[in-house]
Amino acid sequence: MPNMDSRHVVVIVGGAVAGSEAAFQLSSRGVLCVVVEQHDRPYGKIEDGLPRWHTNLRAQEQKRIDEKLSNPGVHFIPRTRLGHDLNLEDIKRWQPSAIILANGAWRDRPFPLPGIDRFVGKGLVYQNPFVYWFNHYVENRYSGPQFHPQDGAIVIGGGLASLDVVKIVMLETISRALEKCGKSVNLLAMERQGCRKTLEELGLTLSDLGLQGCTLYYRRRVEDMPVAPAAQNTTPEQIAKTEATRRKLLEIFADKYMFQFQSQRTPVGYLAIDGQLQGLRLAATLQNGHASVLDSSAYDVRTQFVVSSIGSIQEPFPGLEMAGEKYKIKNGNTGELEGSDGIFVIGNAVTGKGNILASRKHGRTVSQRMLEQYLLGVGSGYEEAFQKVENETRGKIEAVATRLSGQPPLPPERVSELMSKIELLQRRVGYSGNYRQWIETTLKAIN
């Protein structure tokens, strides 16, 4: 039980990169922090959205989060999902000093074809559960969604996260085809050296395995795909150089992982038989400031495995104003929400983007070198993105701390009452209050 002196108490929803940084910064200032986490462990998209081939980076970032959430003054509540196990209105009734939403963007943007969601699990797959499956199905006690990537799959996307998706599809389909031939390969080793080199060393081709590979469809030009940053106010020569770089990087990546890429295509319909998705109707697009569809160009592509990788959005909660797919922000410096005094948002909850690379400050891009490393497999490129999330969070927490300093701390009896509620929630999920012990136990359970 913490000291029940008068003090500020802040409830933070989400314990990953942004949430753990906020908890660390505030608790270091004497603020009592309560971190509400939906999963057993607070690693967010480091564990569930960052593909598992990033072994060292995942371990490094998880260690950083553990160190921050072990800070005195941080109280952790696992297995408690906002909007399901605990409502925002419940937290408001606790009357904490402030509420910080660092819950990220976990909801896939709906696929833009009316009625197609009835085929989820019947040929249509969304990115977030697909990557989650890939990261966890190797665990002993995994009981989540199951997927069986098929050759000839269609991936609709175009952002950097869609490149992770096509890699997963190709790695899975090739490794499973090799197993049928009696040849076992290490999937993560194949990711490091690439699918083409792996097959060449075995004296095989895709056609030898009876495979054709998957195809990534992008509604804009290949030159528009964000695989190399474009500086503002550039000359025509610089623009041409950036576009050439984008083409080259994508060609290298597609060759290394043996998938097809089709630009200026967008879905306009779907094919289905007996309740099973059988493919998509695609059409060409014109790039006249935005992707306009050429209806007369429509054609059918048949497949029973379509992955939607068109972005992640925030989950709406009753009482929170939304600006389209994003939370409506009143104060950009603090991330304070419109119409909700004392509720702040940080990280992906601000950007409205679920890809870790997009967690950086909205509107900024990572360096050319980082993206080249990402595509060529030399390095992950995520390290800078994590650092940018932390830096942005620190700036916002400074502003929130300044705001709190102008308010009276909660009286001891309020702090005591609030902590009693926290302990009840912890006991409900079997959490003893020892963060390090909890993490060790839950990790042992999956290995």
C-alpha positions in Angstrom: 0.0 0.0 0.0 1.5 3.4 -1.0 1.9 6.3 1.3 -1.6 8.0 1.4 -0.4 11.5 1.6 -2.0 14.1 -0.7 -0.8 13.5 -4.2 -1.8 13.4 -7.8 -3.0 10.1 -9.2 -3.0 9.5 -13.0 -4.6 6.6 -14.7 -2.8 5.5 -17.9 -4.6 3.2 -20.4 -2.0 1.1 -22.2 1.5 0.2 -21.0 3.6 -0.1 -24.2 6.1 2.4 -25.6 4.1 5.6 -25.0 2.2 4.4 -21.9 5.3 3.1 -20.0 7.2 6.3 -20.8 4.3 8.4 -19.5 4.2 6.3 -16.3 7.9 6.6 -15.8 8.1 10.3 -16.3 5.1 11.1 -14.0 6.0 8.6 -11.3 9.5 10.1 -11.2 7.8 13.4 -10.3 6.0 11.8 -7.4 2.7 11.2 -9.2 1.0 7.9 -8.4 0.4 6.1 -11.8 -2.1 3.4 -12.5 -1.4 1.5 -15.8 -4.4 -0.4 -17.1 -3.3 -3.0 -19.7 -5.6 -5.1 -21.9 -3.1 -8.1 -22.2 -1.1 -10.1 -19.8 2.0 -8.2 -20.7 2.3 -4.5 -21.6 4.3 -4.7 -24.8 1.6 -3.7 -27.2 2.6 -3.8 -30.9 6.2 -4.7 -30.0 4.8 -8.1 -29.1 1.7 -8.3 -31.2 2.3 -6.1 -34.2 6.1 -6.2 -34.7 6.8 -9.5 -36.6 8.7 -12.0 -34.5 11.8 -12.0 -36.7 12.8 -8.8 -34.8 14.1 -11.0 -31.9 16.7 -8.7 -30.5 14.7 -5.5 -30.9 11.7 -7.0 -29.3 13.8 -8.1 -26.3 15.5 -4.7 -26.0 12.2 -2.8 -26.1 10.4 -5.1 -23.7 13.3 -4.7 -21.2 12.9 -0.9 -21.4 9.2 -1.1 -20.8 9.8 -3.5 -17.8 12.3 -1.1 -16.3 9.9 1.9 -16.6 6.8 0.0 -15.2 8.9 -1.3 -12.3 9.5 2.3 -11.2 8.1 2.9 -7.6 4.8 4.7 -7.8 3.6 2.7 -10.8 0.7 0.3 -10.2 -0.1 -2.2 -13.0 -3.5 -3.8 -13.8 -3.2 -6.5 -16.5 -5.9 -8.3 -18.4 -8.3 -5.3 -18.2 -9.5 -4.0 -21.5 -11.1 -0.5 -21.7 -14.6 -0.7 -23.0 -15.0 -4.4 -22.0 -13.7 -5.1 -18.5 -13.6 -1.5 -17.5 -15.4 1.5 -18.9 -14.0 5.0 -19.3 -17.0 6.3 -17.3 -15.9 4.0 -14.4 -12.5 5.6 -14.4 -14.0 9.1 -14.5 -16.0 8.2 -11.4 -12.8 7.5 -9.6 -12.0 11.2 -10.0 -8.2 10.8 -10.6 -6.1 13.8 -11.3 -5.9 12.9 -15.0 -6.5 10.1 -17.5 -4.1 9.4 -20.3 -5.0 7.2 -23.2 -2.0 5.4 -24.6 -4.1 2.5 -26.0 -2.8 2.8 -29.6 -4.7 2.0 -32.7 -5.7 -1.7 -32.8 -8.9 -1.7 -34.9 -8.4 -2.4 -38.5 -9.8 0.2 -40.9 -12.9 -1.4 -42.5 -12.3 -2.9 -46.0 -13.9 -0.4 -48.4 -16.5 -2.9 -50.0 -20.0 -2.9 -48.4 -21.0 -6.3 -47.1 -17.5 -8.0 -47.4 -17.0 -8.3 -43.7 -19.4 -11.3 -43.7 -16.4 -13.2 -45.2 -14.1 -12.5 -42.3 -12.7 -16.0 -41.5 -14.0 -17.2 -44.8 -11.4 -15.8 -47.1 -11.0 -12.3 -45.7 -8.3 -11.6 -43.1 -7.5 -8.3 -41.4 -3.9 -7.3 -40.7 -3.9 -6.9 -36.9 -5.2 -10.4 -36.0 -3.1 -11.9 -38.8 0.2 -10.5 -37.5 -0.9 -11.4 -34.0 -1.3 -15.0 -35.1 2.1 -15.1 -36.8 3.8 -13.8 -33.6 2.0 -16.2 -31.2 1.0 -19.4 -32.9 4.4 -21.0 -32.0 3.7 -20.6 -28.3 2.7 -23.6 -26.2 -0.5 -22.2 -24.9 -1.7 -20.2 -27.9 -5.4 -20.4 -28.3 -6.1 -17.3 -30.5 -7.2 -17.0 -34.1 -5.8 -19.5 -36.6 -4.9 -18.7 -40.2 -3.7 -20.8 -43.1 -2.0 -18.5 -45.7 -2.6 -19.7 -49.2 -0.5 -19.4 -52.3 -1.8 -16.8 -54.7 -3.0 -14.6 -51.8 -4.0 -11.0 -52.4 -2.8 -8.3 -50.0 -4.5 -4.9 -50.3 -2.3 -2.1 -48.9 0.6 0.0 -49.7 2.0 1.2 -46.4 5.1 -0.2 -44.8 3.0 -2.6 -42.7 1.7 -4.2 -45.8 5.3 -5.2 -46.6 5.4 -7.1 -43.3 2.2 -8.8 -44.3 3.5 -10.0 -47.7 6.7 -11.3 -46.0 4.6 -13.3 -43.6 2.5 -14.8 -46.4 5.6 -15.7 -48.5 7.5 -17.1 -45.5 4.6 -19.3 -44.4 3.6 -20.6 -47.8 7.2 -21.4 -48.9 8.2 -23.1 -45.6 5.0 -25.2 -45.6 5.6 -26.2 -49.3 9.2 -27.2 -48.4 8.0 -29.3 -45.5 5.7 -31.3 -47.9 8.8 -32.0 -49.9 10.7 -33.2 -46.9 12.9 -30.2 -46.6 12.8 -28.3 -43.3 14.0 -24.7 -43.1 14.2 -22.2 -40.2 11.5 -19.6 -41.0 13.4 -16.8 -39.2 16.6 -17.7 -41.0 14.7 -17.5 -44.3 13.5 -14.1 -43.4 17.0 -12.9 -42.8 18.5 -14.1 -46.1 15.4 -13.8 -48.2 13.1 -16.3 -49.8 14.9 -16.3 -53.2 18.4 -17.0 -51.7 16.9 -19.8 -49.5 15.4 -21.5 -52.5 18.5 -21.1 -54.6 20.6 -22.8 -52.0 18.2 -25.7 -52.1 18.3 -25.7 -55.9 14.6 -24.9 -56.1 12.2 -22.3 -57.6 8.7 -21.3 -56.7 7.4 -23.2 -59.6 9.2 -26.3 -58.4 7.1 -26.1 -55.3 4.0 -25.5 -57.2 3.8 -21.9 -56.0 3.1 -18.6 -57.7 3.5 -16.2 -54.8 1.2 -13.5 -53.4 0.5 -10.1 -54.9 0.4 -6.8 -53.2 -2.1 -4.3 -54.8 -1.6 -0.6 -54.2 -4.1 2.1 -55.3 -1.4 4.7 -56.1 1.7 4.7 -58.2 4.7 2.7 -57.1 6.6 6.1 -56.9 4.0 7.2 -54.3 4.6 4.2 -51.9 6.2 5.6 -48.7 9.3 3.5 -48.8 11.6 6.6 -49.0 10.7 10.0 -47.5 10.1 13.0 -49.7 11.3 16.4 -48.3 9.0 19.3 -48.6 9.6 22.1 -51.2 11.9 20.0 -53.3 13.0 20.6 -56.8 11.7 18.5 -59.7 15.1 16.8 -59.8 14.9 15.9 -56.1 11.4 14.6 -56.6 12.5 12.4 -59.5 15.4 11.1 -57.5 13.0 10.1 -54.6 10.6 8.4 -57.0 13.5 6.4 -58.6 14.7 5.4 -55.1 11.2 4.2 -54.2 10.9 2.1 -57.4 14.3 0.6 -56.8 13.8 -0.3 -53.2 10.5 -1.9 -53.9 12.0 -3.9 -56.7 14.7 -5.2 -54.4 12.3 -6.1 -51.7 9.8 -7.9 -54.0 12.7 -9.9 -55.6 14.1 -10.9 -52.2 10.8 -12.2 -50.9 9.4 -13.3 -54.3 6.0 -11.6 -54.3 4.3 -9.6 -57.1 3.5 -5.9 -56.8 0.7 -4.2 -58.8 0.3 -0.4 -58.5 -2.7 1.7 -59.4 -5.2 -1.0 -58.6 -8.1 -0.8 -56.1 -10.9 -3.3 -55.2 -14.3 -2.4 -56.6 -16.1 -5.7 -55.9 -15.7 -9.3 -54.6 -16.4 -12.8 -55.8 -18.1 -15.4 -53.5 -19.5 -18.9 -53.7 -21.5 -20.6 -51.0 -20.5 -18.1 -48.3 -16.8 -18.3 -49.1 -14.8 -15.4 -50.6 -13.4 -16.4 -53.9 -11.5 -13.3 -55.0 -11.8 -9.6 -55.7 -12.8 -7.4 -58.7 -10.1 -4.9 -59.2 -10.0 -1.7 -61.3 -7.2 0.6 -62.5 -6.9 4.1 -60.9 -5.9 7.5 -62.3 -3.6 9.6 -60.2 -5.2 13.1 -60.5 -4.4 14.3 -57.0 -6.2 11.2 -55.6 -6.8 7.7 -56.8 -9.8 7.9 -59.2 -11.3 4.6 -60.4 -11.5 3.6 -64.0 -14.7 1.5 -63.9 -14.3 0.2 -67.4 -11.0 -1.4 -66.4 -12.4 -3.8 -63.9 -11.2 -7.4 -63.9 -11.4 -10.4 -61.5 -8.6 -12.0 -59.6 -9.5 -15.3 -57.9 -8.1 -16.3 -54.5 -9.4 -17.7 -51.2 -7.1 -15.6 -49.1 -7.4 -11.8 -49.0 -5.5 -9.8 -46.4 -6.6 -6.2 -45.8 -3.6 -4.1 -44.8 -5.0 -0.6 -45.2 -4.3 0.8 -41.7 -5.4 0.8 -38.1 -7.7 3.2 -36.4 -8.7 4.0 -32.8 -11.5 2.3 -31.0 -14.2 4.8 -30.1 -15.5 4.9 -26.5 -18.8 6.4 -25.3 -18.3 10.0 -24.2 -15.3 10.7 -26.4 -15.6 13.0 -29.4 -14.1 11.7 -32.6 -12.8 13.6 -35.6 -13.5 11.0 -38.3 -11.3 8.0 -37.4 -9.2 9.9 -34.8 -9.9 11.3 -31.3 -10.8 14.9 -31.4 -7.9 16.8 -29.9 -8.4 20.2 -28.2 -4.8 20.9 -27.3 -2.1 19.5 -29.5 0.7 20.3 -27.0 -0.8 18.1 -24.3 -3.0 15.9 -26.3 -6.1 16.9 -24.3 -9.3 15.7 -25.7 -12.1 18.0 -26.9 -15.0 18.0 -24.5 -13.2 15.9 -21.9 -11.3 17.9 -19.4 -8.4 16.0 -17.8 -8.3 13.3 -20.5 -5.2 13.2 -22.6 -4.0 11.0 -25.5 -0.5 10.1 -26.6 1.2 7.8 -29.1 -0.8 6.1 -31.8 -4.0 7.4 -30.1 -2.9 10.8 -31.5 -1.6 9.7 -34.9 -4.5 7.3 -35.6 -2.0 4.9 -37.1 -1.3 1.4 -35.8 2.0 0.8 -37.6 4.9 1.3 -35.2 6.7 3.3 -37.8 3.8 5.8 -37.8 4.0 6.3 -34.1 6.5 9.1 -34.7 5.4 12.7 -34.5 2.5 13.2 -36.9 3.6 14.4 -40.3 7.3 13.6 -39.9 9.2 10.9 -41.8 12.1 8.7 -40.8 15.4 9.0 -42.5 16.2 7.6 -46.0 18.9 5.4 -44.5 16.4 3.9 -42.0 14.0 2.9 -44.7 16.6 1.5 -46.9 17.7 -0.7 -44.0 14.1 -1.8 -43.4 13.6 -2.8 -47.0 17.0 -4.4 -47.5 16.9 -6.3 -44.3 20.1 -4.8 -42.9 18.3 -3.4 -39.9 14.8 -3.0 -38.7 14.4 0.7 -38.8 12.1 0.6 -35.9 14.6 1.8 -33.3 14.3 5.4 -34.4 10.6 5.1 -34.4 10.5 3.9 -30.8 12.8 6.8 -29.8 10.5 9.3 -31.6 7.5 7.9 -29.6 9.4 8.4 -26.4 10.6 11.9 -27.2 7.1 13.0 -28.2 5.6 11.4 -25.1 8.1 13.2 -22.9 7.1 16.5 -24.4 3.4 15.9 -23.8 4.0 14.6 -20.3 6.0 17.8 -19.4 2.9 19.8 -20.5 0.5 17.5 -18.5 2.8 17.7 -15.4 2.7 21.5 -15.7 -1.1 21.3 -15.9 -1.2 19.1 -12.8 1.1 21.4 -10.8 -1.6 24.1 -11.1 -4.2 21.8 -9.5 -4.4 20.7 -5.8 -3.4 17.1 -5.2 -6.0 14.6 -4.2 -6.6 14.4 -0.5 -5.4 11.2 1.4 -8.8 9.8 1.7 -9.4 10.0 -2.0 -6.0 8.4 -2.7 -6.9 5.6 -0.3 -10.3 5.0 -1.9 -8.8 4.9 -5.4 -6.1 2.5 -4.4 -8.7 0.2 -2.9 -10.4 0.0 -6.3 -7.1 -0.6 -8.0 -6.3 -3.5 -5.7 -9.7 -5.1 -6.3 -9.1 -5.0 -10.1 -5.6 -6.5 -9.6 -7.0 -9.4 -7.4 -9.7 -10.0 -10.0 -7.1 -11.1 -12.6 -4.8 -12.8 -10.1 -2.1 -10.0 -10.0 -0.3 -9.9 -6.7 1.2 -6.4 -7.2 4.8 -7.6 -8.0 5.3 -6.5 -11.6 8.6 -8.4 -12.2 7.2 -11.6 -10.8 4.1 -11.3 -13.0 6.1 -10.8 -16.2 8.4 -13.7 -15.4 5.4 -16.0 -14.7 3.5 -15.1 -17.8 6.5 -15.5 -20.1 7.3 -18.9 -18.7 3.7 -20.0 -19.4 4.1 -19.4 -23.1 7.6 -20.8 -23.6 
